[in-house]
Amino acid sequence: MTNYQTMSLGQLLALAPPGWGGTLLSGLGVSLLVAGLGYLLGLLIGLGGAQLRRSRSLLGQDLVTLYTTLVRAVPELVLILLVYFALPQALNSLLGWLGLGKLAINGLVAGVLVIAFVQGAYATEVIRGAMNAVPLGQLEAAHSFGMRPWQVFRRILLPAMLPGALPGLSNLWLIATKDTALLAVVGFAELTLAARQAAGATKHYFLFLMAAGVLYLLVSLLSNWLFKWLEQRLLPGRAHA
């Protein structure tokens, strides 16, 4: 049995066992994977939701408004528990009624679905605000040249609204990376759970929880640098102003 109390900090944080550094980095990789997949899927949901909010369909506008309101009202932790426990039960009841096999949702799928669901609601409002800031004359000019709606979106609306949406989208990415910590409650092996396991096994709670915090901080700093670089690339004049 390993005596962790006699080990140095370097040994405790070593990548190879009995050190726990490799476990922490593995948990960080899983956290970034879940955050990245959920964030990208949430962006797609946000684009669709923003388009519906700007459409002439009253039903579509009402459905998106209901969706964004519910997400703002319900905590992410409750959503994770619903997706991980309640959704499989409901789906299996339906599949059983149809005479089909049972379905299981693991922590990775639940995490991606919840983050995408939450991110989609907030991304809808961020993207809608950025779209509304695009001068209407540009869109009308594009339509007058005979562009199709998809061409107007790809060539005019998307490039024009992206600089305005980028600050809000960068904040949503940071929220997504932190929300992965909530998956620890369902036993999903992301960074926070890895840190808790290391702390529980070694009794060095301060060391490993601080190590997890430092890793989250590094992700945040690197993400901020990346989004600032993107902002400079998209609109140099505004970035240096």
C-alpha positions in Angstrom: 0.0 0.0 0.0 1.4 3.4 -1.0 2.2 5.8 1.8 1.2 9.1 0.2 2.0 11.1 3.4 5.7 10.5 2.9 5.8 11.5 -0.8 7.0 14.9 -2.0 4.8 17.3 -4.1 6.7 16.3 -7.2 6.0 12.6 -6.6 2.3 13.2 -5.8 1.9 15.2 -9.1 4.0 12.9 -11.2 2.4 11.7 -14.4 3.2 8.0 -13.7 1.7 6.1 -10.8 1.7 6.4 -7.9 1.6 10.0 -8.8 -1.8 11.5 -9.8 -0.7 14.1 -12.4 -1.6 11.8 -15.3 -5.0 11.3 -13.9 -5.6 15.0 -13.6 -4.4 15.6 -17.2 -6.7 12.8 -18.4 -9.6 14.4 -16.6 -8.7 17.8 -18.1 -8.8 16.2 -21.6 -12.2 14.7 -20.9 -13.5 18.0 -19.6 -12.3 19.8 -22.7 -13.8 17.2 -25.0 -17.2 17.5 -23.3 -17.0 21.2 -23.3 -15.9 21.4 -26.9 -18.6 19.1 -28.2 -21.3 20.7 -26.2 -20.1 24.2 -27.2 -20.1 23.4 -30.9 -23.5 21.8 -30.8 -24.8 24.7 -28.7 -23.6 27.1 -31.4 -25.6 25.2 -34.0 -28.6 25.4 -31.7 -28.0 29.1 -31.1 -27.8 29.8 -34.9 -31.1 28.1 -35.5 -32.7 29.7 -32.4 -31.6 33.2 -33.5 -32.9 32.7 -36.9 -36.3 31.6 -35.5 -36.4 34.6 -33.2 -35.9 36.8 -36.2 -38.3 35.0 -38.4 -41.9 35.9 -39.1 -43.2 32.6 -37.5 -44.9 33.5 -34.3 -45.0 29.9 -33.2 -41.2 29.6 -33.8 -40.6 32.8 -31.8 -42.7 31.6 -28.9 -41.0 28.2 -28.8 -37.5 29.7 -28.8 -38.6 32.2 -26.1 -40.0 29.4 -24.0 -36.7 27.4 -24.5 -34.4 30.2 -23.5 -36.6 31.1 -20.5 -36.6 27.6 -19.2 -32.8 27.2 -19.5 -32.3 30.5 -17.6 -34.6 29.4 -14.8 -33.4 25.8 -14.3 -29.9 25.2 -12.8 -27.5 23.2 -14.9 -27.1 20.7 -12.1 -30.8 19.9 -12.3 -30.6 19.5 -16.0 -27.7 17.1 -15.7 -29.7 14.9 -13.2 -32.7 15.0 -15.5 -30.7 14.0 -18.6 -28.7 11.3 -16.8 -31.5 9.7 -14.7 -34.9 10.9 -15.9 -34.4 11.0 -19.7 -33.3 7.3 -19.9 -36.2 6.2 -17.8 -38.7 8.1 -20.0 -37.0 6.8 -23.2 -36.9 3.2 -22.0 -40.6 3.4 -21.1 -41.4 4.6 -24.6 -39.1 2.0 -26.2 -40.6 -0.8 -24.0 -44.1 0.3 -25.1 -42.9 0.0 -28.7 -41.3 -3.4 -28.0 -37.7 -2.2 -28.5 -34.6 -2.6 -26.4 -33.5 -0.4 -23.6 -31.3 2.6 -24.0 -28.5 3.8 -21.7 -27.0 7.3 -21.5 -23.5 7.5 -20.2 -21.9 10.5 -18.5 -20.2 11.7 -21.7 -23.4 11.8 -23.7 -25.3 13.4 -20.8 -22.7 16.0 -20.3 -22.6 17.0 -24.0 -26.3 17.1 -24.2 -26.7 19.3 -21.1 -24.0 21.7 -22.1 -25.3 21.9 -25.6 -28.8 22.5 -24.3 -27.7 25.3 -22.0 -25.2 26.8 -24.4 -27.8 26.8 -27.2 -30.1 29.0 -25.2 -27.5 31.6 -24.3 -25.9 31.5 -27.7 -29.4 32.2 -29.2 -29.5 35.5 -27.5 -25.9 36.4 -28.2 -26.2 35.6 -31.9 -29.6 37.3 -32.2 -28.3 40.5 -30.7 -25.3 40.4 -33.0 -27.5 39.8 -36.0 -29.8 42.6 -35.1 -26.8 45.0 -35.1 -26.1 44.3 -38.7 -27.4 47.2 -40.8 -30.6 46.2 -42.6 -29.5 47.9 -45.7 -26.7 45.4 -46.2 -29.2 42.5 -46.2 -31.7 44.3 -48.5 -28.9 45.1 -50.9 -27.9 41.4 -51.0 -31.5 40.3 -51.7 -31.7 42.9 -54.4 -28.8 41.3 -56.2 -30.7 38.0 -56.3 -28.8 36.2 -53.5 -30.6 33.3 -51.9 -31.3 33.3 -48.1 -28.4 30.9 -47.5 -26.0 33.0 -49.6 -27.1 36.1 -47.7 -26.5 34.4 -44.4 -23.1 33.0 -45.4 -21.7 35.9 -47.3 -23.2 38.9 -45.6 -24.9 38.2 -42.2 -22.4 35.8 -40.7 -19.2 37.8 -41.4 -20.9 41.1 -40.3 -22.3 39.8 -37.1 -19.4 37.6 -36.0 -17.2 40.4 -34.6 -20.1 41.6 -32.4 -20.9 38.1 -31.2 -17.4 37.0 -30.4 -17.1 38.6 -26.9 -20.3 36.9 -25.8 -19.4 33.6 -27.4 -16.0 33.6 -25.6 -17.7 34.0 -22.3 -20.0 31.1 -23.2 -17.0 28.9 -23.9 -15.5 29.7 -20.5 -18.9 28.8 -18.9 -18.9 25.5 -20.8 -15.5 24.6 -19.5 -16.6 25.3 -15.9 -19.9 23.5 -16.2 -18.2 20.2 -16.9 -17.3 20.2 -13.2 -21.0 19.5 -12.4 -20.7 16.1 -14.1 -18.8 14.9 -11.1 -22.1 14.4 -9.3 -23.0 11.6 -11.7 -19.6 10.0 -11.3 -18.2 11.1 -14.7 -14.4 11.1 -14.6 -13.7 14.7 -15.6 -11.1 17.0 -14.0 -13.0 17.8 -10.8 -13.8 14.2 -10.0 -10.2 13.2 -10.8 -9.0 15.9 -8.3 -11.5 14.7 -5.7 -10.3 11.1 -6.1 -6.7 12.1 -5.8 -7.4 14.1 -2.8 -9.4 11.4 -1.2 -6.8 8.7 -1.8 -3.8 10.8 -0.6 -5.5 13.1 1.9 -3.8 16.0 0.2 -7.0 17.9 -0.4 -5.5 21.4 -0.7 -2.9 20.2 -3.2 -5.1 18.5 -5.7 -8.0 20.8 -5.6 -5.6 23.7 -6.1 -4.0 21.8 -9.0 -7.4 21.4 -10.6 -8.0 25.1 -10.1 -4.7 26.0 -11.7 -5.6 23.8 -14.7 -8.9 25.5 -15.1 -7.2 28.9 -14.9 -4.7 27.9 -17.6 -7.5 26.9 -19.8 -9.2 30.2 -19.2 -6.1 32.2 -19.9 -5.3 30.3 -23.1 -9.0 30.7 -24.2 -8.9 34.4 -23.6 -5.7 34.7 -25.7 -7.2 32.7 -28.5 -10.5 34.7 -28.6 -8.5 38.0 -28.5 -6.4 36.7 -31.5 -9.6 35.9 -33.3 -11.0 39.3 -32.6 -7.9 41.0 -33.9 -8.1 38.9 -37.1 -11.7 39.7 -37.7 -11.6 43.4 -36.9 -8.2 44.8 -36.3 -9.4 48.4 -36.0 -11.8 47.6 -33.2 -9.3 45.3 -31.4 -6.6 48.1 -31.2 -9.1 50.8 -30.3 
